[in-house]
């Protein structure tokens, strides 16, 4: 999706979403970052650019975007909810060292399940936790004496 406000405004029209400046700027930020931000991070990133923005507005907007199906929420860590504009089925990898979250593709057939062992599947979330390649590289360099 294009990151300019007019493209987002058109996308909102397709999704029957009123395009307030707060909603436009929040969505623009979400599609421009791959970091799966929290509401707090969204607020901190936008407050200088949009001084009328409040934390309540961010939380309410994210709840509305979830209802409209244009974002998904992630609860990989116990105390925080993160948001993802990629609503297509995919998994997430969280680095136990730096905390970054990455989208990862898994076999497509696992996303097609509508039922498993007699249970109806409503939503699928897969989280992998490990050490990201950047942290592994830093560790290798540190062990070689390259600080």
PyMOL commands that set and color helices and strands:
alter all, ss='L'
color gray80, all
select helices_A, chain A and resi 5-14+21-32+39-46+55-68+108-112+133-143
alter helices_A, ss='H'
color red, helices_A
select strands_A, chain A and resi 72-74+82-84+91-95+101-104+115-116+119-120+127-130
alter strands_A, ss='S'
color yellow, strands_A
deselect
rebuild
show_as cartoon
